[in-house]
Amino acid sequence: MSVNIRLAKLEDHQRCAELLDVLAEATSDPHQIFDIETFESLISNERGSLLVAAENEIILGMASISYNLALRYNGEYCQLEELVVDSEARGKNVGGLLIEKTISLAKKRGCKEFGLYLLESTKHNQGFYEKYGFEVIGLEMRQSL
């Protein structure tokens, strides 16, 4: 059995909502109710993409990325928004396969850079991301609107 990485489809929305709950619990970051309109926007691949990792049609994990525009890049850059793997699928390299595919999509689209944020609750994943070429640069600041 092998893990297949593919773009998400509309019929994947329920499983993706479940995985988002897993991520929210792991990061202690409660999210709003799963919004089907945002999901549909992501699977359109216009401003971002949503990928799923499946084995025998069972979705084991997902990754979402957004495409952002910046003058400093003279074009787009990519941002990893969510990466979550079901605890039952850990050890199958699902997260690594999802990261590799998101990087590939960003390169194909012409993005100049690929970024991600580590939260206090996800700092333990730094070594994982470094294996895929990510480096720590600066600090993030945010404001809720």
N, C-alpha and C positions, 0 to 999 in steps of 0.2 A: 504494500500500500504506500502511495506517495501523496504528499501534500501538494495541492494545486493552488496557485495564486491567480486570482482573476478579479476583474472589476465587479463590484457589487451590482446586483439587479434588484428591482423593486420587490420581488418576492423574498429577498433576504432581510427586509426591514425588521421583522420580529426578532430574529436571532441577533441582529446588530444592536437592537435596543437592549436585549439581555446582556450582551457583552459590554455595552456602555454602563449598565448597572454594576457589572463586575469592576470596571475601571473606577467608577465613582466610589465604590466601597474601598478599593485598594488605596486610593489617593485621599480619602476623606474629603472629597470635593463633590458635594451634591450637585447634580445637574437638573436642569428644568425637565419637564415631561418631554419625552422623545417626540420630536417634531417631524412629521412625515414630509412636510414641505422642505425642510432643510435637507433631509435625506434625499429627496428627489432632486434637489439642486446639486448635491454632491455627486450623485450617480449620473448627472448630465455631463460631468467632466468639463464644465466651462470654467468655473472659478476654483475648482478643487476636484479631488477624486477620492473614492472610497474603494478600498480593496479588501477582499476576504481571502482567507486561507481555508481550503476545504479538503477533507479527506473522505472519500466515498459519499460526497454530497453533504457531509456534516461540517458546518462552519466551526472552525477551531479558534479563529482569531480574526481581527480586522485592523486596518490602519487607514486613517483619513489624513489627507494633505490638502493644504490650500495653496493657491497660486496668488501671489501678491505682486504689485507693481511698485518699483522704486526707481527714482532718478539715478541713484548711486550705482545701480546695476545696469542702467540703460535698458531696462526691461523687467522681466519677471524673476522672482525668486520663489522658492518652495518652502513651506513650513509644515512639519509634522504636527498634526493636531492631536490625534489619538492613536495609540498603539496598545492593543490589549489581546492577550492570548488566554484562552480558557485554562484554568489550572489543570484540567485533565490532559491537556495537550502539551504541557511543559516538557522540555527535553526532546522535542521533535524538530527543533530549529524553526518553528513557525514564525517567531518574532524576527529572526534573521532573514528568512525568506521574504517576509513582508517589507522589511527595511530595504533589502536589495531591489525589490520590485518598485518601491516608491522612488528610490534614487534613479532607477532606470527611466521611470515615467518623467521625472523632473528633467533629466538630461535630454530626453527625446523632445520635450516641450521647449527646450532652449533656456531653462532656468539657469541663472548664473551662480546661485548658491542654494544650499538646502540647510535649513535650521530647525532646531527643536528647543523646547524649554524643559529643564529638569526642575521639578518642584521639590520641596524639602522631603516629601514622602516618596519621591522617585529618584533621589540622588544615588541610591544604591545601584541604579541602572547605568551610571556613567561609563563604567568599564565595557559594558555591552555595546554602547554606542561608539565608543572609541575604537572598537574592533572594526567598525564600518567606516572609519575615517573622520568621525566627528571630533572636534576640539572645543574645549571650554573657552568662550570669549565673552568677557564682560558679565554684567548683571542685568536682570530684567526689572523693570518697574511697570506697574499697572495702576489703572484707576477704574473702578466699577462705574458704569454709566446707567 
